[in-house]
Amino acid sequence: MAPPPRERSTVFVGGKGSSFSAAAVYAVSRGLSKVAIDPAVLEKLSQLKKYPLKPLPYACVVHGSFLTFDESRAALSVLLNKFIVCESPVRPVIPLLIQETLDHAAGFETLDFGSSLGFLTSLCRLNGKKLDEIGVTADEIGMIENSCAASIAICAILDCCASDLVRVSDAVAALSSEVVRADVGLFDLSVSGDGFSMKDETDVAADMKVFLFGSKLAGKVDSAPFSDIPAVHGSFREAIRLLHGRTRIELNASIKGKKVLVSGINGKEKAFVASVLPLAMAIQSMSEASYGRAELVVASIVGEDLRSKVGDVFQKECPFIDALRNDFNSITSASSTGSNCVLVLHRVYDMLIKFREILAWESALALLAIEVDESVEKTPVVSLESSKGEKKSEKKKKKTLGKGTSIVRQLLKDRLSPDASVENVMNLVRVVHDLAGSFDPKDSELDTLLRKLKEIVESNEVRRLPKIPKGTRDFGKEQMAIRERAFSVIVGVFKKHGAVALDTPVFELRETLMGKYGEDSKLIYDLADQGGELCSLRYDLTVPFARYLAMNNISALKRYQIAKVYRRDNPSKGRYREFYQCDFDIAGQYEPMEPDFEVVRVLTELLNELSIGDYEIKLNHRKLLDGMLEICGVPSEKFRTVCSSIDKLDKQTFEHVKKELVVDKGLTSETAERIGAFVKKRGRPLEILSELTSDGSQFLGNSASIVALDELKILCTALDKSKCLNKVVFDLSLARGLDYYTGVIFEAVFKGTTQVGSIAAGGRYDNLVGMFSGKVVPAVGVSLGIERVFTIMEQLEKDRNQVIRATETQVLVAILGKDLTLAAELVSELWDAKIKAEFGLTKRVMNHITRAKQSGIPWMVIVGESELQGGVVKLKNIEASEEEVIRRDVIVEELQRRLGMYSKPNHSETGLNFRLADIK
């Protein structure tokens, strides 16, 4: 039915706290709203210092630029707002003239937006005035020239119209999916926490599943127009969001200065073109997908004669995809020359209008196909309580639409004129016209349609798969089994070396963490200010450990801690925003390299006992690095920032790092080359040390380097005697970007096929505790990146094709019936005997056996009616598939024996039992 006429609203320009929106621009462009300047703003403009009128400082641009009726009105509203928010002094006369012009009913196509003089002349002509009567100041000329009003206006129209099609296109695609019997499984997209899933795509897929929830029409069709819906519709959302962000900012941005462009294109206009090009590509993809679905809908129409007639009308009247491709090619060609940005934006808008028409065709065809298909239930979307029990046999034969799509079908039918019958081919063009109009923001009922579509999705929110934040992950039962096994190994190694456990808060005062991580400080998660202390989530466990030592005045401690840390990093494989760290640290005064040796030794034990495969430990010294940088001519104040660049050499080539050192860090190319010659040194520790301490070595002339080389020689000799030096590689490129390291630094890297980067790292930090207390407490530690180790272990399990037991259950008590008391008595005896047991109640013995096999439970105790009467149980070995009958009163002892946990009875207790029995 036709929408009722909409009352004209008023858009106020200016005023405290006001902002201009794309929707407001569109409403003005279509005459849905009138514009009024806030009176307070007019008064303020009238009180500004008067500037003398000046002649134009340059010749008029010859070529004019004329827009459509709607675009001109939109550009006028944008220009009016720019005058109001302008930081330069402007007179109220031009804003008032623009406001007066917007009240006209015609003539907007005559406005020339090609130049300030052309615009003002045409504006005055439209209002029966002369430019000489009004005059113009230099600030006003600059304001008009730099406003980019036409570009911003068309972008605002694009933003408004495209945004409204997001939800509509999803709903129409869902309706077509019903007609074609598309496979709902196409929309089973999992959300990954490691950054390898696109949020817009998974959101689209989730919305599609909500629309189709409960559908009995869904089939197995998986052709491209349907399987591509998440990717294509997701890119459409992404492109609109990009345009919306720029448009929202530019609509309300003030214009600074009065520099006038004599010729050429404003840089902002080029930025607008860059913002709409992704949208143009997304519109083309959406159009092709919608057209493809429409063709499949036509092919699905019941009845060959009807299908042929509908196909003929569709092919004749629907916009051709080839024409859209030509439009896109002309857009890319025009944008590459940069000669007419407004024309590019205008053509993108034309593409959007054509897409809207194709979408209307898809929806009309889907409605028709459903209407003529007698196998589809078409009950109106109302309460069905009154119709229960009626035509039951008929309803059983018919298939129903999804709960969401059934509402979508009714909503679209309600948008049609009373005489536009859906199933009549002769009315098909009329139906398409009505639907295309209802998808236009000018339609007063579009907001209602969009609100109801949103309600469909949100009302079914309970049925949508919830998501986890980007950079996080869940651990299932198998993964937890691996994790617990790993933690057990890790804690065992730590305790073997005499470390004690420590725990600290998951968040610290912000001041505690700041200034400790160098350039990585930007990755710290800050918590919202709750009106108290400013806090942040801990970035690692080392700084909280140093804070603990300082706060409690502890001068020596060997501790371990396993806890989660948080970093606002870009997720990737093996890199998360929330992850566990396993830290082992030794604080206190010791002989040179005494704790350093033990920490590196602990690291080798951890990686060996976790059985993850081959690895290497890269070793270096922070003082040796400083000496190297000093030798290369790097200023001391740049040591730390240069180290953070060097630390990227494991991920980037030296050419990339060299560019960063020269361009971003301000080093000369010669200095960067000298650094490059040093950082290439890598090999067996004792051999490299021998080379660095040989006669003629530049390091021997640097005092800090000499100390570092002496310490490294002590450390490597000790590691050699400990038979773990074969896993260590001396690497001068290892820098470790954290600011608090002062001595030995090291990093473990996995050398297997699973690419996860470093799996552990650490070093000496002698000054960190002193940053908090002023008291020097030397310390050295290592942190194991357990999440990456988990990734390796999980992959190894998959490669071995090994079943992972999530439980340690030894016995399943299988009660063949529903007697809970019987199960409670028997399983409690097993629990009391420290046997790990579960129980189940069902008459079907195969259900018990299946459960035991799936859980990897080795033994079953079966109790049925016959066993109960005979005072026995059946003991089944699952792996051997053997059963034997055991007396009920000795089953516990028998299980203990077979599980290898039988122990000799306590004779004193046994004697006591006999005496008590005798007394009784």
Rosetta blueprint (number, residue, H / E / L):
1 M L
2 A L
3 P L
4 P L
5 P L
6 R L
7 E L
8 R L
9 S E
10 T E
11 V E
12 F E
13 V E
14 G L
15 G L
16 K L
17 G L
18 S L
19 S L
20 F L
21 S L
22 A H
23 A H
24 A H
25 V H
26 Y H
27 A H
28 V H
29 S H
30 R L
31 G L
32 L L
33 S E
34 K E
35 V E
36 A E
37 I E
38 D L
39 P H
40 A H
41 V H
42 L H
43 E H
44 K H
45 L H
46 S H
47 Q L
48 L L
49 K L
50 K L
51 Y L
52 P L
53 L L
54 K L
55 P L
56 L L
57 P L
58 Y L
59 A L
60 C L
61 V L
62 V L
63 H L
64 G L
65 S L
66 F E
67 L L
68 T L
69 F H
70 D H
71 E H
72 S H
73 R H
74 A H
75 A H
76 L H
77 S H
78 V H
79 L H
80 L H
81 N H
82 K H
83 F H
84 I H
85 V H
86 C L
87 E L
88 S L
89 P L
90 V L
91 R L
92 P L
93 V H
94 I H
95 P H
96 L H
97 L H
98 I H
99 Q H
100 E H
101 T H
102 L L
103 D L
104 H L
105 A L
106 A L
107 G L
108 F H
109 E H
110 T H
111 L L
112 D E
113 F L
114 G L
115 S L
116 S H
117 L H
118 G H
119 F H
120 L H
121 T H
122 S H
123 L H
124 C H
125 R H
126 L H
127 N L
128 G L
129 K L
130 K L
131 L H
132 D H
133 E H
134 I H
135 G L
136 V L
137 T L
138 A H
139 D H
140 E H
141 I H
142 G H
143 M H
144 I H
145 E H
146 N L
147 S L
148 C L
149 A H
150 A H
151 S H
152 I H
153 A H
154 I H
155 C H
156 A H
157 I H
158 L H
159 D H
160 C H
161 C H
162 A H
163 S H
164 D H
165 L H
166 V H
167 R H
168 V H
169 S H
170 D H
171 A H
172 V H
173 A H
174 A H
175 L H
176 S H
177 S H
178 E H
179 V H
180 V H
181 R L
182 A E
183 D L
184 V H
185 G H
186 L H
187 F H
188 D L
189 L L
190 S L
191 V L
192 S L
193 G L
194 D L
195 G L
196 F L
197 S L
198 M L
199 K H
200 D H
201 E H
202 T H
203 D H
204 V H
205 A H
206 A H
207 D H
208 M H
209 K H
210 V H
211 F H
212 L L
213 F L
214 G L
215 S L
216 K L
217 L L
218 A L
219 G L
220 K L
221 V E
222 D L
223 S L
224 A H
225 P H
226 F H
227 S H
228 D L
229 I H
230 P H
231 A H
232 V H
233 H H
234 G H
235 S H
236 F H
237 R H
238 E H
239 A H
240 I H
241 R H
242 L H
243 L H
244 H H
245 G H
246 R H
247 T H
248 R H
249 I H
250 E H
251 L H
252 N H
253 A L
254 S L
255 I L
256 K L
257 G L
258 K L
259 K L
260 V L
261 L L
262 V L
263 S L
264 G L
265 I L
266 N L
267 G H
268 K H
269 E H
270 K H
271 A H
272 F H
273 V H
274 A H
275 S H
276 V H
277 L H
278 P H
279 L H
280 A H
281 M H
282 A H
283 I H
284 Q H
285 S H
286 M H
287 S H
288 E H
289 A H
290 S H
291 Y H
292 G H
293 R H
294 A H
295 E H
296 L H
297 V H
298 V H
299 A H
300 S H
301 I L
302 V L
303 G L
304 E H
305 D H
306 L H
307 R H
308 S H
309 K H
310 V H
311 G H
312 D H
313 V H
314 F H
315 Q H
316 K H
317 E H
318 C L
319 P L
320 F L
321 I H
322 D H
323 A H
324 L H
325 R H
326 N H
327 D H
328 F H
329 N H
330 S H
331 I H
332 T H
333 S H
334 A H
335 S H
336 S H
337 T H
338 G L
339 S L
340 N L
341 C H
342 V H
343 L H
344 V H
345 L H
346 H H
347 R H
348 V H
349 Y H
350 D H
351 M H
352 L H
353 I H
354 K H
355 F H
356 R H
357 E H
358 I H
359 L H
360 A H
361 W H
362 E H
363 S H
364 A H
365 L H
366 A H
367 L H
368 L H
369 A H
370 I H
371 E H
372 V H
373 D L
374 E L
375 S L
376 V E
377 E L
378 K L
379 T L
380 P L
381 V L
382 V L
383 S L
384 L L
385 E H
386 S H
387 S H
388 K L
389 G L
390 E L
391 K L
392 K H
393 S H
394 E H
395 K H
396 K H
397 K H
398 K L
399 K E
400 T L
401 L L
402 G L
403 K H
404 G H
405 T H
406 S H
407 I H
408 V H
409 R H
410 Q H
411 L H
412 L H
413 K H
414 D H
415 R L
416 L L
417 S L
418 P L
419 D L
420 A L
421 S L
422 V L
423 E L
424 N L
425 V H
426 M H
427 N H
428 L H
429 V H
430 R H
431 V H
432 V H
433 H H
434 D H
435 L H
436 A H
437 G H
438 S H
439 F L
440 D L
441 P L
442 K L
443 D L
444 S L
445 E L
446 L H
447 D H
448 T H
449 L H
450 L H
451 R H
452 K H
453 L H
454 K H
455 E H
456 I H
457 V H
458 E H
459 S H
460 N L
461 E H
462 V H
463 R H
464 R L
465 L L
466 P L
467 K L
468 I L
469 P L
470 K L
471 G L
472 T L
473 R L
474 D L
475 F L
476 G L
477 K H
478 E H
479 Q H
480 M H
481 A H
482 I H
483 R H
484 E H
485 R H
486 A H
487 F H
488 S H
489 V H
490 I H
491 V H
492 G H
493 V H
494 F H
495 K H
496 K H
497 H L
498 G L
499 A L
500 V E
501 A E
502 L L
503 D L
504 T L
505 P L
506 V L
507 F E
508 E E
509 L E
510 R H
511 E H
512 T H
513 L H
514 M L
515 G L
516 K L
517 Y L
518 G H
519 E H
520 D H
521 S H
522 K H
523 L H
524 I L
525 Y L
526 D E
527 L L
528 A L
529 D L
530 Q L
531 G L
532 G L
533 E L
534 L L
535 C E
536 S E
537 L E
538 R L
539 Y L
540 D L
541 L L
542 T H
543 V H
544 P H
545 F H
546 A H
547 R H
548 Y H
549 L H
550 A H
551 M H
552 N L
553 N L
554 I L
555 S L
556 A L
557 L E
558 K E
559 R E
560 Y E
561 Q E
562 I E
563 A E
564 K E
565 V E
566 Y E
567 R L
568 R L
569 D L
570 N L
571 P L
572 S E
573 K L
574 G L
575 R E
576 Y L
577 R L
578 E E
579 F E
580 Y E
581 Q E
582 C E
583 D E
584 F E
585 D E
586 I E
587 A E
588 G L
589 Q L
590 Y L
591 E L
592 P L
593 M L
594 E H
595 P H
596 D H
597 F H
598 E H
599 V H
600 V H
601 R H
602 V H
603 L H
604 T H
605 E H
606 L H
607 L H
608 N H
609 E H
610 L L
611 S L
612 I L
613 G L
614 D L
615 Y E
616 E E
617 I E
618 K E
619 L E
620 N E
621 H E
622 R H
623 K H
624 L H
625 L H
626 D H
627 G H
628 M H
629 L H
630 E H
631 I H
632 C H
633 G L
634 V L
635 P L
636 S H
637 E H
638 K H
639 F H
640 R H
641 T H
642 V H
643 C H
644 S H
645 S H
646 I H
647 D H
648 K H
649 L H
650 D H
651 K L
652 Q L
653 T L
654 F H
655 E H
656 H H
657 V H
658 K H
659 K H
660 E H
661 L H
662 V H
663 V H
664 D H
665 K L
666 G L
667 L L
668 T L
669 S H
670 E H
671 T H
672 A H
673 E H
674 R H
675 I H
676 G H
677 A H
678 F H
679 V H
680 K L
681 K L
682 R E
683 G E
684 R L
685 P H
686 L H
687 E H
688 I H
689 L H
690 S H
691 E H
692 L H
693 T L
694 S L
695 D L
696 G L
697 S L
698 Q H
699 F H
700 L H
701 G H
702 N L
703 S H
704 A H
705 S H
706 I H
707 V H
708 A H
709 L H
710 D H
711 E H
712 L H
713 K H
714 I H
715 L H
716 C H
717 T H
718 A H
719 L H
720 D H
721 K H
722 S L
723 K L
724 C L
725 L H
726 N H
727 K H
728 V E
729 V E
730 F E
731 D E
732 L L
733 S L
734 L L
735 A L
736 R L
737 G L
738 L L
739 D L
740 Y L
741 Y L
742 T L
743 G L
744 V E
745 I E
746 F E
747 E E
748 A E
749 V E
750 F E
751 K L
752 G L
753 T L
754 T L
755 Q L
756 V L
757 G L
758 S E
759 I E
760 A E
761 A E
762 G E
763 G E
764 R E
765 Y L
766 D L
767 N L
768 L H
769 V H
770 G H
771 M H
772 F H
773 S H
774 G L
775 K L
776 V L
777 V L
778 P L
779 A E
780 V E
781 G E
782 V E
783 S E
784 L E
785 G L
786 I H
787 E H
788 R H
789 V H
790 F H
791 T H
792 I H
793 M H
794 E H
795 Q H
796 L H
797 E H
798 K H
799 D H
800 R H
801 N L
802 Q L
803 V L
804 I L
805 R L
806 A L
807 T L
808 E L
809 T L
810 Q L
811 V E
812 L E
813 V E
814 A E
815 I E
816 L L
817 G L
818 K L
819 D L
820 L H
821 T H
822 L H
823 A H
824 A H
825 E H
826 L H
827 V H
828 S H
829 E H
830 L H
831 W H
832 D H
833 A L
834 K L
835 I L
836 K L
837 A E
838 E E
839 F E
840 G E
841 L E
842 T L
843 K L
844 R L
845 V H
846 M H
847 N H
848 H H
849 I H
850 T H
851 R H
852 A H
853 K H
854 Q H
855 S H
856 G L
857 I L
858 P L
859 W E
860 M E
861 V E
862 I E
863 V E
864 G L
865 E H
866 S H
867 E H
868 L H
869 Q H
870 G H
871 G L
872 V E
873 V E
874 K E
875 L E
876 K E
877 N E
878 I L
879 E L
880 A L
881 S L
882 E E
883 E E
884 E E
885 V E
886 I E
887 R E
888 R H
889 D H
890 V H
891 I H
892 V H
893 E H
894 E H
895 L H
896 Q H
897 R H
898 R H
899 L L
900 G L
901 M L
902 Y L
903 S L
904 K L
905 P L
906 N L
907 H H
908 S H
909 E H
910 T H
911 G H
912 L H
913 N H
914 F H
915 R H
916 L H
917 A H
918 D H
919 I H
920 K L
